[in-house]
Amino acid sequence: MNALFSQTSEVTTTLISLCLMLLAGFLMTRITKKLKLPNVSGYIIAGIIIGPYVLKVISLEISAGMDFIGDIALAFIAFDVGKFLKRDMFKQTGVRSIIITLFESLMAGILITLSLRYIFSLDWSFALLLGAIATATAPASTMMTINQYKAKGEFVNTLLQVVALDDVVCLIVFSAVAALITANSTGNLSAGLVVLPIIYNIGAIILGFIFGLALNKLITPGRSNDNRLILAISLILGLAGICSIFHISPLLSCMVFGATYINTAKDKELYKQMNSFTPPILSLFFVLAGINLNIGTLGTLGLVGVAYFFIRIIGKYIGEYLGSYITKTSKTIRRYLGFALVPQAGVAIGLAFLGQRILPPEIGNQLVTIILSSSVLYELIGPASAKFAIMSSGDVKGRGNPAPRLACVSESKNLNKVSHEHEQKKRAAL
């Protein structure tokens, strides 16, 4: 396939590659559906199979030119997550969600840091950076699993608020840790590594708020559905583009964008329109993630990487459970929310490369290897874990408590029986 691509133009290569990626993702979901796995798992597996490490249909050179798909997908995902940060909903569950987020994210970070330091005797700088990165959760696979099964309810609302707040906590913790390590190693606080990223993210959040207000003004009652969609997509892409100029994730800004619009316009229909537009983009995003996942790095994961993988999951679950218990959240959320917080990818990988610059080369490379290797496992196991949590919560229509449905069936049978007896009596009287 690479020989064929070498004889074609760049445009032809890109178009054929996109076609193959979408088809591979679609065909693999036919298999994963029979295995009762979420579509996300199918897309990632499809990417691994057609990628440079298995069938070599799509090379790393080709996938490198498609990095923009990741920013676009994350921007759309974040905008959609923003609709769950409604003012009235946040008044009811906001404080609870903040407390749960702090517990689950910080517990994971603390357990990772202490384990690497005292069990594996690793350097404090390395342990602190890996602990800071462990606080992050990837919203993409969780969001797509929710959309696939059309899950709605208290559990889903809490989950999405926690996932949305997770990245905020992660960026703050990572910036603080980077400041400590930089000050310790050089004796000076580097504004370029610590202060500027915080300023950029604050600026992006403000810009997301402004974009939300602007979209509310632009989408007037007389706008057609087509024009509504065009305006929303253009602003989302513009915001993601501005974020890429400053090398920051579009997650926070687009999340604020979506939250601002839903709170000012009270318009749920736009989000439904967006959900019918985004499936191909999200499919390409996860297939591309599978293409870029080097399964060979699993062999270099090592004992430290395995410990990171399991301890982070344990930390997330224990922290979520304690936070839910303290806030007197329902037993359903307490039991299952931790399973939906397993995925970790985009933000964690980006921060790993930032951490690599702070640490000595050898240790920095080890940090990146651990994060990249564990991301392979998290992105394969995470969607299935999220599906288990969402299904178990009862927020998927038709998957809740079966008792009422059985009662209705029984009542229906009794009514049919009474009707039949009444009909027999009428016939006997005649």
C-alpha positions in Angstrom: 0.0 0.0 0.0 2.9 2.4 0.8 4.3 1.7 -2.7 1.0 2.7 -4.2 0.7 5.8 -2.1 4.3 6.9 -3.1 3.1 7.1 -6.7 0.1 9.3 -5.9 -0.3 12.9 -5.0 -0.6 14.0 -1.3 -4.3 14.9 -1.8 -5.1 11.4 -3.2 -3.1 9.7 -0.5 -5.0 11.6 2.2 -8.4 11.0 0.7 -7.9 7.3 0.2 -6.4 7.0 3.7 -9.5 8.7 5.2 -11.7 6.3 3.3 -9.8 3.3 4.5 -9.8 4.5 8.1 -13.6 5.1 8.1 -14.3 1.7 6.5 -11.9 -0.2 8.8 -13.6 1.4 11.9 -17.1 0.6 10.6 -16.2 -3.1 9.8 -14.5 -3.6 13.2 -17.5 -2.2 15.0 -19.6 -5.0 13.4 -17.4 -7.4 15.3 -17.2 -5.5 18.6 -20.9 -5.1 18.7 -21.3 -8.9 18.6 -18.8 -9.1 21.5 -20.9 -6.4 23.2 -18.0 -3.9 23.3 -18.4 -0.1 22.7 -17.7 1.3 19.3 -14.7 3.1 20.6 -12.9 -0.1 21.2 -13.6 -1.2 17.7 -12.2 2.0 16.2 -9.0 1.8 18.2 -8.5 -1.9 17.3 -9.1 -1.0 13.6 -6.5 1.7 13.8 -3.9 -0.8 15.3 -4.6 -3.4 12.6 -4.3 -1.0 9.6 -1.5 1.0 11.3 2.3 0.8 10.8 2.8 -2.0 13.4 0.5 -4.7 12.0 -0.8 -4.5 8.3 1.1 -1.3 7.5 -1.7 0.1 5.4 -1.4 3.6 6.9 2.1 4.8 7.7 3.1 7.1 10.5 4.1 9.7 7.9 0.5 9.8 6.6 -1.0 9.8 10.1 1.3 12.6 11.1 -0.4 14.9 8.6 -3.7 14.2 10.2 -3.0 15.5 13.7 -5.5 18.3 13.2 -8.3 15.6 13.5 -7.4 15.2 17.1 -7.8 18.9 17.9 -11.1 19.0 16.0 -12.5 15.9 17.7 -11.5 17.2 21.2 -13.1 20.6 20.5 -16.4 19.0 19.5 -16.3 16.7 22.5 -15.6 19.5 24.9 -18.4 21.7 23.4 -20.8 18.8 23.9 -19.6 18.2 27.5 -20.3 21.9 28.2 -24.1 21.3 27.9 -24.0 19.3 31.1 -22.6 22.3 33.0 -26.0 24.1 33.1 -26.4 26.6 35.9 -29.5 25.0 37.5 -27.9 21.5 37.3 -24.6 22.8 38.7 -26.4 24.5 41.6 -27.8 21.1 42.5 -24.7 18.9 42.0 -21.8 21.4 41.4 -20.3 21.4 44.9 -20.7 17.6 45.1 -19.0 17.2 41.7 -16.1 19.4 42.7 -15.5 17.5 45.9 -15.7 14.1 44.1 -13.3 15.4 41.4 -10.8 16.7 44.0 -10.9 13.3 45.8 -10.6 11.0 42.8 -8.0 13.1 41.0 -5.7 13.9 43.9 -6.0 10.4 45.4 -4.7 8.9 42.2 -1.9 11.4 42.0 -0.9 10.9 45.7 -0.9 7.1 45.5 1.2 7.2 42.3 3.7 9.6 43.7 4.1 7.8 47.1 4.3 4.3 45.4 7.0 5.3 42.9 9.0 7.1 45.6 8.8 4.6 48.5 8.2 1.2 46.7 10.4 1.7 43.6 12.8 4.3 45.2 12.5 6.6 42.2 13.5 10.3 42.1 11.0 12.8 43.7 10.8 14.8 40.5 9.9 11.8 38.4 7.4 10.5 41.0 5.7 14.0 41.3 5.4 14.5 37.6 3.9 11.1 37.0 1.5 11.6 39.9 0.4 15.0 38.5 -0.3 13.4 35.1 -2.2 10.5 36.8 -4.9 13.0 37.9 -6.1 13.5 34.2 -9.0 11.6 32.7 -9.8 11.4 28.9 -13.4 12.5 28.2 -13.4 11.3 24.5 -14.1 7.6 24.9 -16.4 8.2 27.9 -18.4 10.7 25.9 -18.7 8.5 22.8 -19.9 5.6 24.9 -22.6 7.8 26.5 -23.7 8.9 23.1 -23.7 5.4 21.7 -26.1 4.1 24.3 -28.0 7.4 24.7 -27.5 7.3 28.4 -29.2 10.0 30.5 -29.7 10.5 34.2 -28.0 11.5 37.5 -25.1 9.2 37.0 -24.2 10.5 33.6 -24.6 14.1 34.7 -22.3 13.6 37.6 -19.8 11.7 35.5 -19.6 14.4 32.8 -19.2 17.2 35.4 -16.4 15.2 37.1 -14.6 14.5 33.8 -15.0 18.1 32.8 -13.4 19.3 36.0 -10.7 16.7 36.0 -8.6 18.5 33.3 -8.8 21.7 35.3 -7.4 20.0 38.4 -4.7 18.2 36.3 -3.4 21.4 34.7 -3.2 23.2 38.0 -1.4 20.3 39.8 1.0 19.8 36.9 1.8 23.5 36.7 2.5 23.6 40.5 4.7 20.4 40.3 6.6 21.8 37.3 7.3 25.0 39.3 8.7 23.1 42.2 10.9 20.9 40.1 12.2 23.8 38.0 12.9 25.9 41.1 14.7 23.0 42.8 16.9 22.2 39.8 17.8 25.7 38.7 17.1 27.9 41.7 14.8 30.0 39.5 11.1 29.9 38.7 10.8 29.6 34.9 7.9 31.7 33.7 8.1 30.0 30.3 7.4 26.6 31.7 4.9 27.4 34.5 3.4 30.9 34.4 2.8 31.2 30.7 0.8 28.0 30.2 -1.5 29.1 33.1 -2.0 32.5 31.5 -2.7 30.9 28.1 -5.3 28.6 29.6 -7.0 31.4 31.5 -7.1 33.4 28.3 -8.6 30.5 26.4 -11.3 30.1 29.0 -12.2 33.8 28.7 -12.2 33.4 24.9 -14.5 30.4 25.2 -16.9 32.5 27.3 -16.9 35.3 24.7 -17.5 32.8 21.9 -20.5 31.4 23.7 -22.0 34.9 24.1 -21.3 35.6 20.4 -22.9 32.4 19.2 -26.0 33.2 21.3 -26.3 36.6 19.5 -25.6 35.1 16.0 -28.1 32.3 16.3 -31.4 34.2 16.1 -34.8 32.5 16.1 -35.1 32.9 12.3 -31.9 31.1 11.5 -32.3 27.9 9.5 -30.9 24.6 10.9 -28.2 24.6 8.2 -27.0 28.1 9.1 -27.1 27.3 12.9 -24.8 24.4 12.3 -22.5 26.4 10.1 -22.1 29.2 12.6 -21.5 26.8 15.5 -18.9 24.7 13.7 -17.1 27.7 12.4 -16.7 29.2 15.9 -15.6 25.8 17.4 -12.9 25.4 14.7 -11.8 29.0 15.1 -11.5 28.5 18.9 -9.5 25.3 18.4 -7.2 27.0 15.9 -6.5 29.8 18.4 -5.6 27.3 21.1 -3.2 25.5 18.7 -1.3 28.8 18.1 -0.4 28.8 21.8 0.1 25.0 22.0 -2.7 24.4 24.5 -5.5 21.9 24.5 -8.9 23.1 23.2 -10.7 21.1 25.9 -11.1 23.8 28.6 -12.0 26.7 26.2 -14.5 24.7 24.1 -16.0 23.3 27.3 -16.6 26.9 28.6 -17.9 27.8 25.1 -20.5 25.0 25.2 -21.5 25.8 28.8 -21.9 29.5 28.1 -24.1 28.9 25.1 -26.4 26.4 26.9 -26.8 28.8 29.9 -27.5 31.9 27.8 -29.5 30.4 24.9 -31.2 27.4 26.6 -31.0 25.8 23.2 -30.7 22.0 23.4 -31.5 21.5 19.7 -28.1 22.7 18.5 -26.4 20.0 20.5 -28.6 17.4 18.9 -27.6 18.7 15.4 -24.0 18.5 16.4 -24.3 14.9 17.6 -25.6 13.9 14.1 -22.6 15.7 12.5 -19.7 14.4 14.6 -19.7 10.6 14.4 -17.4 10.4 11.3 -15.0 12.9 13.0 -14.9 10.9 16.3 -14.5 7.6 14.3 -11.4 9.1 12.5 -10.0 10.4 15.9 -10.1 7.0 17.5 -8.9 5.1 14.5 -6.0 7.6 14.3 -5.3 7.0 18.0 -5.0 3.3 17.2 -2.7 3.9 14.3 -0.4 6.0 16.5 -0.4 3.5 19.4 2.9 1.6 19.2 1.9 -1.8 20.6 5.6 -2.6 20.7 6.0 -0.2 23.7 4.0 -2.6 25.8 7.0 -4.8 26.0 9.0 -1.9 27.6 6.3 -1.0 30.0 8.1 -2.7 32.9 7.1 -3.1 36.5 6.9 0.7 37.1 4.5 1.0 34.1 2.4 -1.9 35.3 2.2 -0.3 38.8 1.2 3.0 37.3 -1.5 1.4 35.3 -3.2 -0.4 38.2 -2.4 2.1 41.1 -4.0 5.0 39.1 -7.2 3.0 38.6 -7.3 2.0 42.3 -6.6 5.7 43.3 -9.4 6.9 41.0 -11.9 4.4 42.4 -11.0 4.9 46.1 -11.0 8.7 45.8 -14.3 8.7 43.9 -15.8 6.4 46.6 -14.7 8.6 49.5 -15.8 11.8 47.7 -19.2 10.3 47.0 -19.5 9.0 50.6 -18.7 12.4 52.1 -21.1 14.2 49.9 -23.8 11.5 50.5 -24.1 10.7 46.9 -26.3 7.7 45.9 -24.9 4.2 46.2 -25.2 3.7 42.5 -22.8 6.6 41.7 -20.6 5.6 44.6 -20.2 2.0 43.3 -19.8 2.6 39.6 -18.4 6.1 38.9 -14.8 5.0 39.4 -15.0 2.5 36.6 -15.9 5.3 34.2 -12.8 7.3 35.1 -10.3 4.7 33.7 -9.6 6.2 30.2 -6.5 8.4 29.9 -4.9 9.7 26.7 -4.8 13.2 25.1 -4.0 15.6 27.9 -1.8 13.0 29.7 0.3 12.4 26.6 0.7 16.2 26.0 1.8 16.8 29.6 4.2 13.8 29.4 6.1 15.5 26.6 6.2 18.7 28.6 7.5 16.8 31.6 10.2 15.2 29.4 11.7 18.7 28.9 11.9 19.3 32.6 13.6 15.9 33.6 17.0 14.6 32.6 16.9 12.9 29.1 17.0 9.3 30.3 14.3 9.8 33.0 12.2 12.0 30.7 12.2 9.3 28.0 11.1 6.8 30.6 8.2 9.1 31.7 6.9 9.4 28.1 7.3 5.6 27.5 5.2 4.8 30.6 2.4 7.3 29.6 2.3 6.2 26.0 2.4 2.5 26.9 -0.3 2.8 29.6 -2.4 4.8 27.2 -2.6 1.8 24.9 -4.1 -0.2 27.7 -6.3 2.6 29.0 -7.8 3.3 25.6 -8.5 -0.4 25.0 -9.9 -1.2 28.5 -11.3 2.3 29.3 -14.3 2.2 26.9 -15.4 -1.3 28.1 -15.0 -0.1 31.7 -17.1 3.0 31.0 -19.8 0.9 29.3 -20.0 -1.4 32.4 -20.4 1.6 34.7 -23.0 3.3 32.5 -25.0 0.1 32.0 -24.8 -0.7 35.7 -26.0 2.7 36.7 -29.4 2.3 35.1 -29.0 5.4 33.0 -29.4 3.5 29.7 -33.0 3.3 28.6 -34.4 -0.2 29.0 -31.4 -1.3 31.2 -32.8 -0.1 34.5 -34.7 -2.0 37.2 -36.8 -4.6 35.3 -39.4 -4.9 38.1 -41.8 -2.2 36.9 -41.8 -3.7 33.3 -42.5 -7.2 34.7 -45.3 -5.8 36.8 -46.8 -4.1 33.7 -46.6 -7.4 31.8 -48.3 -9.3 34.7 -51.0 -6.6 35.0 -51.6 -6.8 31.2 -52.0 -10.6 31.4 -54.5 -10.2 34.3 -56.5 -7.7 32.3 -56.6 -10.0 29.3 -57.7 -12.8 31.5 -60.6 -10.8 33.0 -61.6 -9.6 29.5 -61.7 -13.1 28.2 -63.8 -14.4 31.2 -66.2 -11.5 30.7 -66.6 -12.3 27.0 -67.3 -15.9 27.8 -70.1 -14.9 30.2 -71.7 -12.6 27.6 -71.7 -15.5 25.1 -73.3 -17.8 27.7 -76.0 -15.3 28.5 -76.9 -15.0 24.8 
